[in-house]
Amino acid sequence: MSTGSNGRLFKRAAIVTGSSSGVGRSIALALAEEGADVALLGRRMKFLRMVARECSEFGSKAVCYRVDLLRDTELRGLKAQVIRDFGGVDILVHSAGVIALSSFAAASLRDFDWQYRCNVRAPFALTQLFLSSLIRRRGQVIFINSTAGLVAGSGVSQYAATKHALKAVADSLREEVNASGVRVLSVHLGRTATPMQARVHELEGKNYHPSYLIQPEQVAEAVVGALVAGPEAEITDIRIRPMLKPRMPLQKK
């Protein structure tokens, strides 16, 4: 793979939400390895700075922004900072997300509002903020979604509803901005080895075996592949699931 100044995304400016860990971190590093400059968004500056140092090893510019995506005032102030630091935006990756597990009967409306605000409203608002720059630079928007955004299972009615809504946001946006040269991708992930998935396993009372799940680096590779596709093609949806299915026994190593 070419890296740094020889990368396929050299000097493109990318925003990555949820970039302090998990999928967001891996995507940020993959973009930096391909030469992109990255705006790292998250709430934990300590971890964002660690990711920024790793990105800088590829020669890429990396700036950390401590932001709570649920706070409108913080989002509004973000636009001026990013434009000042990067001049514009070529790539916007929505990787931040939350989940609450519950039966339909017991699910709280407070949890529903929390998931909606993070999983749907925040990506919508952030895309609106930078849409003019993305259109001007014929950019790309990546929504990291879930297979729950395609098929809803039991115990995740609220989460699945927000992920179905996120797909609708992506699909509608694509129809509006394709004529301006902007590409929009939804990536629907099955269980992926992230801190959030570790917590999900804990809530489900299941043993957590990250090596049997999708790896964040594999997601990042798929995203980069879509980003560098020639202008003749647009990849609109990617679905990734673990090779090991629930009915298949774990293989001993």
Secondary structure as UniProt FT lines:
FT   HELIX           4..6
FT   TURN            8..11
FT   STRAND          13..16
FT   TURN            17..20
FT   HELIX           22..33
FT   TURN            34..35
FT   STRAND          37..42
FT   HELIX           45..56
FT   TURN            57..59
FT   STRAND          62..66
FT   TURN            69..70
FT   HELIX           72..86
FT   STRAND          91..94
FT   TURN            104..106
FT   HELIX           109..116
FT   HELIX           117..121
FT   HELIX           122..136
FT   TURN            137..138
FT   STRAND          140..146
FT   HELIX           147..149
FT   TURN            154..155
FT   HELIX           157..177
FT   HELIX           178..180
FT   STRAND          183..189
FT   HELIX           195..204
FT   HELIX           210..212
FT   HELIX           216..227
FT   TURN            231..232
FT   STRAND          237..240
FT   TURN            246..247
//
